[in-house]
Amino acid sequence: MRACATTGVVAAWNRTLKKTSHSFSAASSSCALLGPNRPDVWVLRENTFPYNHFQESLQCANGHNAAILEGKSIAKQIKFKVADEISRIKSCMGKFPRLGVVLVGDRRDSHTFIHIKLKACDQVGIETVVAQLPEKCTENELLGAVSRFNDDPDLHGIIVQLPLPQHLDEEKVINVVSPEKDVDGFHPLNMGNLAIRGRKPFFIPCAPKGCIELLLRHGVEITGKRAVIIGRSKIAGLPTSLLLQRHHATVSMLHAYTKNPEQITSEADIVVADVGFPNMVRGNWLKQGAVVIDMGANQVKDPSSQGFCVTGDVCFEEAVKVASAITPVPGGIGPITISMLLSNTLDSAKHAFGMV
C-alpha cells in the first residue's frame, strides 16, 4: 500500500507546479486513427474493449472500489501489432524503422527511461541509434547531434530525452528536431496543429495519446463530459487537454495560479493528474464516480522497506473509494506511453517508405 501525505498538499501546489514537470508518466494510428468524416475524433479499430466491458468491470468492483484501468494488456496488444507490421515490411521490402535517441548527462531516471524505450524497440524490431553526450556538453554540440539525425535519410524518428541540464535551452533543441521525425510530438508545428481544430500533426505526444487510447479502449465516454487537467506540462498536461477538446469534452486546466483547485476538480467527470508531486490529489478532491487518469510517476521512500517505490500524483487508496475507474501507478499510462512511441516511429517509417 502506498502511503498518502496528509499535510501541506494545497500549499505544495504553488511550489511544485511552478517547476516544469518532466516525470514521464512515465508516452498510433496502427491502433486508432483520425476518422475520415470526423477529423477531430479518434475512431477505434479492431481488438478494443466494448463499452459494456467497462460497465461490467464497474459492477464487479469490490464494494465501492473503482474499476482499475490497467494499461499493460493494451500496451501488449499495440506492441504485437507494431511488431507484426514491422515483420511484414521487412519481409516485403527489406526495410525496417530506425529511431535516433539523444541522451545528455548521467541522470539516473533518464537512463532508466531510455533503457526501457530501447528494450521495447528491440522487442518489436525497431533499430536504435543512441547519441550520448556528457553533462557539460555545449549547446552547439547537442544541436549538431540532433541535426545529424535530421539529415540521416535512414533514420525515421528522433527523441531527445528530457529534462536537459539547466545550461541547455530545451525549447531551442526541440525546435531543431525535424517535425516529420519528431515522434515525441513536442515540436511547435506538431503542437500547434494539435491545437487547431481540423489540422493533423505529424505526431501526437505519446503519453496524452496513450491516455486517450486507454479511455477509448475501456469505453469511457468523453463527448460532453467535464474534464480537469491538473498540470500543464508540454509532455502530458497541455497536449492531453487539446486531445480531450478534440473529443468534445469541456476542459479546465489547473496550474500553479489556480484558485480553489479542489473545488474545480470536484466538479469533473474525468480527472487527469500531471504535476509530479506524489499523492497530491486526494479523495475529497473527486466527484463521486469520476474517472481518474494518473500520469504521475514519482519515486518515494517505501515505508515497508529500506528502498523506494513509484507512486502517482493521486492518493490511490483514497481515490479508489470515490472514483468509478482509476489508473494504477505503475501499470497504467506508463506501458501505453512506450507503445505509442513505437507506433509513432513505425508510422514515420511507413511514410518514408511511401506506404502512407
N, C-alpha and C positions, 0 to 999 in steps of 0.2 A: 504493500500500500504506500502511496506517495503522501508525504506529509504536506499539509497546507499551512502556509504562513498565515498568521491571524492578525497581525498588526501592520500598520503603515502601508496598506495596499493602495489606497487612494493617493496618499502622499507620494508614493513611489511613481505614480503615473507621470507627473511632470519631470521627475528625474530620469526616467527610463525612455520615454517617448521622444525626448529632445535629442536623443542619440539615434543615429541611423541603425536600424536593426538588420544585421546580416546573418542571423542564425537561419540556416537552411531548415525549412520546415519539412525541413531538412535542417522539380522540380521538379493521340495525333490523329492526325486525320486518318491514320490507319484504324482508329477505333471510333472516332467521332469526326464529323465534318460539318462545314457550314452548309446548311440546306440551300438548294438552288432557288427555292421560292421564298425563303425566309433567311436572307443573308446574315442576319444578326443573331440567329439562334442555332445552337448546336443540335444536330439530329443524330440520334444513336444508330449504330449499325447492329449487326447480329451479336450474339453472345453477351447480352446485357441482362441484368436482373429485371423482371417485370415489376410493375408498380406494386402489385399485391404482395410481392416478396417483402417489401419494406413494411407494408401494413401488417403482414403476418408476424414479422420479427418484433413489431411493437407489442402485439398481443401476447407473444411468447416470452417477453421480458419478465424477469422475476420481480414481483411486487410492482413498485413504481420506478424501477430502474430503467434507464434508457436503453434502446437498442444500440449496439456497438457497430459503427460504420467502419469496419476494418478495411484496409487497403491492400493487404498482401495478396489476396486471391485475384483482385482486379489487376494489380501490377503484373502478376504471373501470367494472366491471360494476354495482356498487352505485349509483354516480352516474348511470349510464344509466337504471337502473330508477327512481330517485328523480325524475330529470328527466322521464321518460315519464309517471309518475303525476301529477306536478305539471301537466304539459301537459294531461292529460285532465281534471283538476279545473278548470283554468282554462276549458277548452272547455265543460264541462258546467255549471259553477256560476258562472263569472266570478270566482272567488276564488283566492287563492294564499297560501302560507305567508309569514310575516314574522318575522324574527329581530332582537331587540334586543341590541346589543353595548355593554358598558360598559368603557371603557378609561381608565385613570388613569396620568398621567405620560408620560415620554418614553423609557422603556426600549426599547432597540433591538430586543431579542428579542421583547418583547411586541408591538411594532408589526409586526414581521415575521410573527408568528403570526397576528395579526388580518388582515393583508393576504392571507395565504394563505386564511384562512377566508372572507373577504368575496369573494374571487375565485371560490372554489368555490361559494358561494351563488349568485353571479351566473350561473355556468355552468349550474346546474340550475333556475333560475327562482325562487329564494327572495329576496324583497326584504329588505334590511337597513337598520336604523336604528342609527346609532352615537352614543352619548353619550360624548364625550371630555372628561375633567376634568383640571385641572392637577395636577402632582405634589403641591402643598401644599394641595389641597382639604381641606375639613373632612369629618369622618365624616358629619355631617348632610347635607352636600351630596351625598355619594356615596349615602347611603341614600335621599335624595329622588329621585335619578335612577333607582335600582332600583325604587322604589315607583311612579313614574310609568309605567315599563314594565309593572309588575304590573297597573296599573289600565287599561291600554290594551287594549280587547277585540279590537282588530285585530292585536295582537302575540301570536304563538304560542309563542315561545321567547325565553329570556334567557340570555346568558352574561356573566360578569364575568371579564375576563382576569386571571389570576394570574401572578406574585405582585403583591400590592398594596404600596405604600410602607409602611414599618415603623410609621408613626404611625396606620395604619388597622387595625382589627380584622377580619381576614379571616372568622373564624367568624361574627361578628355580621352582616357583609354577606351571606354565603352564606345565613344563616338567614332573611334578609328576602326573598330570591327566592322567588316562589310555587313550591311543589313541582310544580304542574301545568305550569309554564313552564320548569322547571329542566332544560333539555336537556343540561347538563353532568352532571347526576346527582349533584351534591355535597350537596344539601340533606339534613339529618339524617333526614327522613322517607323519602327515597328510599334513602339508605344503610342505614337501619335495616330497611326492608322487604327490601332485598337480603340482609341478614344473617340474616333469619328465614326458615327453610325453609317453603315453602307460600305465602308472600306475594309480591306482584309490585309492584315500584316503578314509578312513572310512567316513570322513565328510568334507564338504566344508564350509568355513566360511559363516555365514548367510547373511551378507549384500552384499558381492560380488555375492553369489548365487542368491540373490534376484534381483540384478542388471541385471544379465544375463536373469533371468526369465522374468523380465519386458521388456527387449529388444525383446526377442523372442515372447512373447505374443502380443506385439504391431507390430510385423512384421518388426522390424528394421534389415536390412541386416548387418551382421558383417564380413563375409568372404571377405577378400581382402581390407577391409576398413582401413584407418589410424585412430588409436585411441591414445589419450593422456590421461594419468592418472596424475592428479596433486596431489601429496602427496603419500607417500609410507608406510603408517602405516600397521602393520600386521593385523589389524582389517578389513581394507577396501582396501586401495590403492594397496598394493602388491598382495594380492590374486586376486583382480579384474583384474590386469594386466595379471596374469597367466591364468585366465579363458578366457580372450579375446584372448590370444595367442592360447589356445586350439581350439578356433573357427576361427583360421587362420586370425585374424586381425594383422596388423603391429602396434606394440605398442611402444610408447615412454613414459617414466616415468619421470616426473619433480619433483625436490626436492629443498632443500634449496640452493644447489650449482649450480643449472641450470642457465646458462646464456640465456638471451632473452626468458624467458618463454612465453611472449605474442606472439612472432613470431612463436614459435613452436606450441603453441596451435591454432593459427590462420590457421594452415595447416591441422587440424584434422577433420575427418568426425564425430567422436564420441569423446566427451569430458566428462571425469569423474572427478569431483572435490571432494577431500577428504583432506582438510587442516585444518579445524577447525577455520577458520577466516572468519567472515561474509562479504559477498559481495566482496570478493577478485577478483573473475573472472568477468571482465567487458564485456560489449557488444562488444567493439572493440578488445577483445582477440579472438573472434569467427569467424570462416569461415561462410559465408552465407550458410544457410541450414544445419548446423551441428546439430547433436543430442546431447543434454546436459543432463547428469545424475548428479544431485547434491546430494551428500551423506553427506553433512554437516547438522548439527543441532545445531545452536548457539543461545544462549539467548542474546537478545539485548534490550535496552530500547525502549519502544514503544512511538514515538513522539506524538501520539494521545491520550495517557493516562498516568497515573502515574506508570504503570506496565511495564512488559516485554513481548516480543513476540519472537517467534522462527523464525530464518531465516537461509538460507543456505549459502554455500560458493560462490554461483553465484549471481550476482546482477540480480534478476529475471526481473525487469522492463526493463532493457536494453537488456538482453539476449533473452527475448521472442520476440523482434522485429527483431532478426537476425537468431535465430535457426529455424530449421524446426519442432523440437519437444523438450520438456524440462520437467523434473520432477518438481513438486511443492514441497515446504517445508513450512509446513508439508504436509503429504498426498501422498508423492511419494515413495521413497525407504523404509522409516520407517516401514509402515504396513507390507510390504512384508518381511522385515528382521525378524519380530516377527513370521510370519507364517513359515518361513524357520527353525527357532528354533524348532517349534512344529513338523515340518515334520522330521527333523533330529532325534528328540527324538523318534518319532514313528518308524522310520527306525531302530534305535538301539534296541528298544524293540522287534521288529519283528525278528531281528537277534538272540536275546537272547531266544526268544520263538521257534526258529527253523523254522521260516516261510520264511526265505530267503536262 
